[in-house]
Structures are given as structure tokens and as C-alpha cells.
Amino acid sequence: MAEDKEYMNIVIVGHVDHGKSSLIGRLFFDTESLPEGLMEELKKTCEMLGQKLEFAYIMDNLEEEREQGITIDTAQTFFNTEKRSYVIIDAPGHVEFVKNMITGASQADAAILIVDAEEGVREQTKRHAYILSLLGLSQVIVVMNKMDLVDYSKDRFDEVEKELKDFLSSIKIKPSYVIPISAMEGDNLARKSDKMSWYSGITVLEALDTFKIKAKPTEKPLRLPIQDIYKRDDKRIHVGRIESGTVTAGQEVIVLPNPRKTKIKSVEEWNNPQKKSAVAGESTGVTLTDPLFLDRGNVICSTDKLPKVAHKIHANVFWMSKTPVKVGERIAMKIATQEVMSVIEEISRRINSSSLEVLAENADHLENNDLGEVILKLEKELVVEDFNEVPELGRFVLEKNMDTAAGGIITHIHEVE
């Protein structure tokens, strides 16, 4: 991956037989991002077997190397356009993927949902689309693959597009683009197809390049959750990790959840008395101009674009504990340095995290490895954010009997009036 290029994480989802491997293989091939010699090797193998080259073989070959323990150079998991490099992260539909996304181990910026033009929308398509809704992904491209098998028919494209858009609308997903493609033939991936004159839109690579990478944490408003307060000489030093923005001596700030305005008097760092500012990702200490008595869990914020203060939240949770949780149960919730007791007021949906099948509507409990759409009533006010803006204030863990029982993403906030 070029050092001076930005990169974007994308996830490709869809039915297992709708051509995901072919699409990925073709993207690698068309962008000349394959390991040296792999294409020639596959061409020879296919010729020997008397078969047409299948781009899915590219992914099969890379998977085999991984399974055999052969180290794959990082660049081989990327494909490149002139604008940026893309890395494809693990495909959803697997327990570990869902767990990693919700608990923050991996994060996608955008998604491609693949649908077979001949087969149309299947149950697995809907389940995989649901994961995009679950994770709050808004940058979505739908690719309608295997257009060559329906003679590049506009009527068939329109029919499947309507069915899919109706479903996506019901789960609050509005795709940025719906693109007819053939991964096998390379239509509308890196180059415009000459077989679909009725399609006037852009290619898959052009569509990806229109997407925005999330703003760097340093470019966002200040969020500094307090971890501890140290007393040194006559100073009260409030320490914590800056989750977003910049803190500077002299800066006007507001402390939440109980709003109190003040100014940053100094930015403190051990053996660095000249330090005047600190940025997102740094652990730092600050003193204030006013004698405020802050607690662990208070959040120091810049005065522009304040976070929300919640008394109830809707969330998607991944239940990891072997012990089930029931509606009405009290459970400890931790978000950044904030800790509060909460009550599970409702489990709107209970979902199998492997198949994404809805196990129950208005469920009474969640079991190990279940996904749940839940409503949590908070016993104390919490400072929270949209997960896609400041993940650390939009993502939380639930603890049961002092053990981590679940990870969750906030999807809707009931603000304190």
C-alpha cells in the first residue's frame, strides 16, 4: 500500500453463492493488486483443466495459503485506486465478525452488498443487509452481479432493484448506488460496460472513491472523559484519554453530564512544563480556572457541538456471557470511564449471530452469542455520542457478576430535557 495514500476499510456482504469471491478476485485483478505470479499460475491451472478462468479461484488460492500458514504480505489484502487503498475486512455472518465490529476490534467505513441478478433477493441477502443496519453503516453500494446470465436485461435489473430497495428501506438503509455488474466479465467494476447502454451511472471503483473516510479524531470536537483526579501541591489535575479533538491551555470548555462552564488553565505532562496542548489519542492531565469538583466519568467537552446526555438508550448488543440475561434485569454499563447501573427495559429482537435469523420479536431473554436489539433505562445520566462520530462514546460494555457479559452500540438516544 502506498505510504502517501489514505485507506478505507470496506466489507462485502451477501448470499454465499451470489459471487462475493469472484467480485473480490476481479477487484484485485482489475486494480493490479494481486501477488506477483498468482494470475499466471491460475491461468495455467485453468488451461490444464480445460476450464475458463474463475476469479473466485484467486480468493481460494489466498485462503489456501492462509490455511497452510503461509504469511501473506499485507499489501495483498489491499486493492488500490488512484485516490486511495482499500482493505477488505472479514465478511459478516460469522460470530467473530459481529463480535469484533460491536466491541471495536475492527471497523468498516463502507460496505458493498452483492445480489445475484438471476436469483434475486434471498433470505441470506436480507440477513446480511441487516448487519449493515445493525452496525449503522450509511455508505453502502449495492452491486447486482451476474448480469451476463440475464442477458444484461434492464427489466430484470429494475425488478430486483425495486424488491431490494423496498426491503432496505424497512431496515433504514438507503444505498448510495445500485450498480449492475458482471464480476466474471468485468462489467462496471473498473471499466464502464458496453453491454448495458441503458445504465448511465458510474463503476464500482468510482462509487467507492466518492465515499468519505471518517474524520480523524483530532478534527472533531473535544471529548475528554475523566479517569481520575490527582492532587499535587495546590493543583487538582484531571487526567484521562482524549477520545476526540484537542485540548489547549486557555480553551473554553463545558463539563457534562451536569453542565458547568470553565476554562483550561494548564495542560499537564510529567517532566514537560512547557506543554500547552494535547490531542486525541493522548492520555493527559488538565487543570481548570474554576474550583470545580469533578468525578471519574465526567466528560470535558469543547463548547461547540455538544454530545448528548441520555437517560435511556436503544442499542444493538452482542451477548457473550454463558449466563442468559432477562428483561427487567439490572446490569452494570460502562462507556469510556462512565459507569452506571441500567435496566433492560425491552428486548425488541433476539437474533442468531451466526445465521442472522430472527429468533424472537419482543423476546424475554438473550443467550450466549445472541444479538439483541434492546432498550436500556439508565439509573444515572450518561454522556453519549453517535457511534460513527466518536466510537468510544457510542460503544459500551455490560458487566454481570463483575465479568464482561456483552458489547453494544448505541442506535438511538433519549436525551435528558
C-alpha positions in Angstrom: 0.0 0.0 0.0 1.4 3.4 -1.0 2.5 5.3 2.0 1.1 8.6 0.9 -2.4 7.2 0.1 -5.3 7.2 2.5 -7.0 3.9 3.1 -10.6 2.8 3.7 -11.9 -0.4 5.3 -14.8 -2.0 3.4 -16.9 -5.1 4.0 -18.5 -7.1 1.2 -21.7 -8.9 2.2 -24.3 -11.1 0.5 -25.5 -14.6 -0.2 -22.8 -17.2 -0.3 -23.5 -18.1 -3.9 -24.0 -14.6 -5.3 -20.4 -14.1 -6.4 -18.6 -12.5 -3.5 -15.3 -14.3 -4.1 -15.5 -13.5 -7.8 -16.1 -9.9 -7.1 -13.1 -9.6 -4.7 -10.9 -11.6 -7.1 -11.9 -9.3 -10.0 -11.3 -6.1 -8.0 -7.8 -7.3 -7.1 -7.2 -8.3 -10.8 -8.5 -5.1 -12.4 -6.6 -2.9 -10.0 -3.3 -4.9 -10.4 -3.2 -5.6 -6.7 -2.5 -9.3 -6.9 0.6 -11.1 -5.6 3.2 -11.4 -8.3 2.8 -14.5 -10.4 -0.5 -15.6 -9.0 -2.6 -14.7 -12.1 -0.2 -16.6 -14.4 -0.3 -19.6 -12.1 -4.1 -19.7 -12.1 -4.3 -19.2 -15.8 -2.0 -22.2 -16.4 -4.0 -24.4 -13.9 -7.3 -23.5 -15.6 -5.9 -24.2 -19.1 -4.6 -27.6 -17.9 -8.1 -28.4 -16.6 -9.7 -27.1 -19.7 -11.7 -24.5 -17.7 -12.4 -20.9 -18.1 -10.6 -18.7 -15.6 -12.7 -18.2 -12.5 -11.9 -15.1 -10.5 -13.2 -16.8 -7.4 -10.0 -19.0 -7.7 -8.0 -16.0 -6.7 -9.7 -15.9 -3.3 -9.5 -19.7 -3.0 -5.7 -19.6 -3.6 -5.2 -16.9 -1.0 -7.4 -18.8 1.5 -5.4 -22.0 1.0 -2.1 -20.1 1.6 -3.6 -18.7 4.8 -4.8 -22.1 6.0 -1.3 -23.6 5.3 0.2 -20.9 7.5 2.0 -19.1 4.6 2.4 -15.4 5.5 0.5 -13.1 3.2 2.1 -9.7 2.7 -0.2 -7.0 4.0 -0.4 -5.4 0.5 -2.1 -8.5 -0.8 -5.2 -7.8 1.3 -5.5 -4.4 -0.3 -6.6 -3.1 -3.7 -5.7 0.3 -4.9 -7.3 3.1 -7.0 -5.7 6.4 -7.9 -7.4 8.0 -5.0 -6.8 5.6 -2.1 -6.1 2.0 -1.0 -8.9 -0.3 0.2 -8.7 -3.2 2.6 -11.5 -5.8 2.8 -12.2 -6.8 6.4 -13.7 -10.1 7.5 -17.1 -10.8 6.0 -20.1 -10.8 8.3 -22.5 -13.6 9.0 -19.9 -15.1 11.4 -20.0 -14.8 15.2 -16.4 -13.4 15.4 -17.1 -10.7 12.8 -20.1 -9.4 14.6 -18.4 -9.6 18.0 -15.3 -7.7 16.6 -17.4 -5.0 14.9 -19.5 -4.3 18.0 -16.7 -4.5 20.5 -14.5 -2.3 18.3 -11.8 -4.7 17.2 -12.4 -3.9 13.6 -14.4 -1.1 12.0 -15.7 -0.7 8.4 -16.1 2.7 6.7 -18.3 1.4 3.9 -20.0 -1.7 2.5 -20.8 -3.5 -0.7 -24.0 -5.6 -0.7 -23.9 -8.2 -3.6 -27.1 -9.6 -5.1 -27.4 -12.2 -7.9 -29.5 -10.7 -10.8 -30.8 -14.1 -11.8 -31.7 -15.4 -8.3 -32.8 -12.1 -6.9 -33.2 -11.2 -3.2 -32.8 -14.3 -0.9 -33.2 -14.7 2.8 -29.5 -14.7 3.3 -29.3 -11.4 1.4 -31.7 -9.9 3.8 -29.8 -11.2 6.9 -26.5 -9.8 5.6 -28.1 -6.5 4.8 -29.5 -6.4 8.3 -25.9 -6.5 9.7 -25.2 -3.2 7.9 -28.2 -1.6 9.6 -27.1 -3.2 12.9 -23.6 -1.5 12.6 -25.0 1.8 11.5 -23.2 1.8 8.1 -24.5 4.5 5.9 -22.1 4.3 2.9 -23.5 1.3 1.0 -23.2 0.2 -2.6 -25.5 -2.5 -4.0 -24.0 -4.4 -6.8 -26.3 -6.6 -8.9 -24.0 -9.4 -10.1 -24.2 -12.0 -12.9 -26.0 -9.6 -15.3 -24.4 -11.7 -18.1 -26.7 -14.6 -17.0 -29.9 -12.4 -17.6 -28.6 -11.0 -20.9 -27.9 -7.7 -19.3 -31.7 -7.1 -19.0 -32.8 -3.7 -17.8 -36.2 -5.1 -16.9 -34.7 -7.8 -14.6 -32.4 -5.2 -13.0 -35.4 -2.9 -12.3 -37.4 -5.7 -10.9 -34.7 -6.9 -8.4 -33.7 -3.3 -7.6 -37.3 -2.4 -6.5 -37.6 -5.6 -4.3 -34.3 -4.9 -2.7 -34.8 -1.2 -2.1 -38.2 -1.8 -0.5 -36.6 -4.2 1.9 -33.6 -2.0 2.7 -35.9 0.9 3.3 -37.7 -1.2 6.0 -34.3 -1.6 7.9 -33.4 2.1 7.4 -30.7 1.6 4.7 -30.6 3.9 1.7 -27.9 2.6 -0.7 -25.8 5.4 -2.3 -25.6 3.4 -5.6 -27.2 0.4 -7.2 -24.8 -0.8 -9.9 -25.4 -3.7 -12.5 -22.2 -5.7 -12.9 -20.7 -9.0 -14.0 -17.7 -9.9 -11.9 -16.9 -12.7 -14.3 -16.8 -10.4 -17.4 -15.6 -7.3 -15.6 -18.6 -5.1 -16.5 -18.9 -1.9 -14.5 -16.3 -2.7 -11.9 -13.2 -0.9 -13.0 -14.4 0.0 -16.5 -17.8 1.0 -17.9 -19.7 -1.8 -19.7 -20.6 -1.5 -23.3 -23.3 -4.1 -22.9 -25.7 -2.0 -20.8 -26.2 1.2 -22.7 -29.3 1.7 -20.5 -27.2 2.2 -17.4 -25.8 5.7 -17.2 -24.2 5.5 -13.7 -20.7 5.1 -12.5 -18.5 2.0 -11.9 -17.9 0.2 -8.6 -14.4 1.7 -8.2 -15.7 5.2 -9.0 -18.5 4.8 -6.5 -16.1 3.7 -3.7 -13.9 6.7 -4.4 -16.8 9.0 -3.7 -17.2 7.7 -0.2 -15.7 9.7 2.7 -13.3 8.3 5.2 -14.4 9.2 8.8 -12.8 12.4 10.0 -9.7 11.9 12.1 -10.4 12.1 15.8 -8.2 15.2 16.1 -10.6 17.1 13.7 -13.6 16.5 15.9 -14.9 18.4 19.0 -13.1 17.8 22.2 -14.2 14.8 24.3 -12.0 14.1 27.4 -13.6 11.5 29.8 -12.1 11.9 33.3 -10.4 8.8 34.5 -9.0 10.1 37.8 -8.2 13.3 39.8 -4.7 13.8 41.2 -3.8 16.4 43.8 -0.3 17.8 43.5 0.8 20.8 45.6 -2.2 23.2 45.2 -3.4 21.7 41.9 -6.3 19.4 41.1 -5.2 17.6 37.9 -8.0 15.9 35.9 -6.5 13.0 33.9 -7.9 10.9 31.1 -7.5 9.8 27.5 -8.7 12.4 24.9 -11.1 10.5 22.7 -11.6 13.3 20.1 -10.4 16.8 19.4 -7.7 18.9 21.0 -7.3 20.5 24.4 -5.3 23.7 24.8 -4.5 26.0 27.7 -6.9 28.9 27.8 -9.7 26.9 25.9 -13.3 27.4 27.0 -14.9 24.1 27.9 -18.1 22.6 29.4 -18.2 19.7 31.8 -21.0 17.1 31.4 -23.4 15.5 32.3 -24.2 18.3 34.8 -23.3 21.4 32.6 -20.6 23.6 34.1 -18.6 26.0 32.0 -14.9 26.8 32.8 -11.6 27.2 31.1 -8.5 25.0 30.8 -5.8 26.6 33.0 -3.0 24.2 32.1 -2.2 21.0 30.2 0.0 18.8 32.4 2.5 16.2 31.4 5.2 14.6 33.6 8.6 16.4 33.2 7.2 18.7 30.4 6.2 22.0 32.0 6.1 23.7 28.5 3.3 21.6 27.3 0.3 23.7 26.1 -1.9 21.3 24.3 -2.8 17.6 23.7 -4.7 15.8 21.0 -7.0 12.8 20.5 -5.3 9.5 21.4 -3.1 11.1 24.1 -3.5 10.5 27.8 -3.1 13.8 29.5 -3.9 15.9 32.6 -5.6 19.3 32.8 -6.3 21.9 35.5 -9.2 24.3 35.4 -9.5 28.0 36.1 -12.6 27.4 38.4 -12.6 25.3 41.6 -14.9 22.6 40.2 -15.0 19.2 41.9 -15.2 16.7 39.0 -15.6 13.0 39.3 -14.5 10.0 37.3 -16.8 9.7 34.4 -17.4 13.4 33.9 -16.6 14.5 30.3 -14.8 17.7 29.4 -16.1 19.0 26.1 -15.5 21.9 23.7 -18.4 24.3 23.7 -19.3 23.6 20.1 -21.4 20.6 19.0 -22.0 19.1 22.4 -22.6 15.4 22.9 -25.9 14.1 24.2 -26.9 13.5 27.8 -29.1 10.3 27.9 -31.4 8.8 30.4 -32.4 5.9 28.1 -30.8 4.3 25.0 -31.7 1.9 22.3 -28.8 -0.4 21.4 -27.6 -3.4 19.5 -25.8 -5.8 21.8 -23.8 -8.9 21.4 -24.3 -11.2 24.4 -21.1 -13.0 25.3 -21.9 -14.5 28.7 -22.8 -18.1 29.2 -25.5 -16.9 31.7 -28.6 -15.5 29.9 -30.0 -12.1 30.6 -33.7 -11.4 31.1 -36.0 -8.4 30.5 -36.2 -6.3 33.8 -32.7 -7.4 34.9 -30.3 -4.7 36.4 -26.9 -4.7 34.8 -23.8 -2.6 35.0 -22.9 -0.5 32.0 -19.5 1.0 31.2 -18.9 3.6 28.4 -15.5 5.2 28.3 -14.8 6.0 32.0 -18.5 6.3 32.9 -20.2 3.6 34.9 -23.9 3.3 35.6 -26.5 0.7 36.6 -29.1 0.1 33.9 -32.3 -1.9 33.5 -33.1 -4.0 30.4 -36.5 -2.5 29.7 -37.1 -4.3 26.4 -35.5 -6.8 24.0 -37.2 -5.9 20.7 -35.5 -8.6 18.8 -33.3 -11.7 19.6 -31.1 -12.7 16.7 -28.8 -15.7 15.9 -25.4 -14.0 15.3 -24.2 -16.8 13.1 -27.2 -17.2 10.7 -28.7 -13.7 11.5 -32.1 -15.4 11.8 -34.6 -13.5 14.0 -35.2 -15.9 16.8 -37.9 -13.9 18.6 -39.6 -10.5 18.5 -40.2 -8.9 21.9 -38.0 -11.6 23.5 -37.8 -12.2 27.2 -34.1 -13.0 27.3 -30.7 -13.2 25.4 -28.4 -16.2 25.4 -24.7 -16.8 24.7 -23.7 -15.4 21.2 -27.2 -13.9 20.6 -27.5 -10.4 19.1 -30.2 -8.3 20.6 -32.0 -5.0 19.9 -32.6 -3.7 23.3 -33.8 -0.6 25.3 -31.7 0.2 28.4 -33.1 2.5 31.1 -30.2 4.3 32.9 -30.2 4.9 36.6 -27.9 7.9 36.1 -27.3 10.3 33.3 -24.7 9.4 30.7 -22.7 11.4 28.1 -23.0 9.6 24.8 -22.4 10.1 21.1 -23.3 8.7 17.7 -21.2 5.5 17.4 -20.0 6.7 13.9 -18.9 10.1 15.3 -17.0 9.2 18.5 -17.0 5.4 18.8 -15.7 5.4 22.3 -18.8 7.3 23.5 -21.2 5.3 21.3 -19.9 1.9 22.3 -20.3 0.2 25.7 -19.8 -3.0 27.6 -22.3 -4.6 30.0 -21.0 -6.4 33.1 -22.7 -9.2 35.0 -21.2 -10.5 38.3 -18.0 -8.5 37.6 -17.4 -10.1 34.2 -17.9 -8.6 30.8 -21.1 -10.0 29.5 -21.8 -8.0 26.4 -20.6 -5.3 24.0 -23.0 -2.8 22.5 -23.5 0.0 20.0 -26.0 2.9 20.7 -28.5 3.3 17.9 -30.9 5.9 19.5 -30.7 8.3 22.4 -33.4 9.6 24.7 -32.0 12.9 25.9 -32.4 14.5 29.3 -34.7 17.5 28.8 
